[in-house]
């Protein structure tokens, strides 16, 4: 699944990174951390579903060739691995913040 590349403008953050909200800000808003995480989970699930359909089509002989099937499964696997690594980093960062003394 290709990701769209758009030009930079003064109104957007570089590299498509969502702007950081100050402490106490709404993290569930359109650019909040919760919505970004939820979108990522939906994309990973969607890639997994596409891989499952591709494998089923290949096994039943309904048109998908082996190359497309392997690409779909690898894409889903890489997306899941990336999401797990990001989750691990977030959990580690949270644990470090909880260790800080106030």
Secondary structure, 3 states (H helix, E strand, C coil): CCCCCCCCCCCCCHHHCCCCCCCCCCCCCCCCHHHHHHHHHHHHHHHHHHHHHHHHHHHHCCCCCHHHHHHHHHHHHHHHHHHHHHHHHHHHHHHHHHHCCC
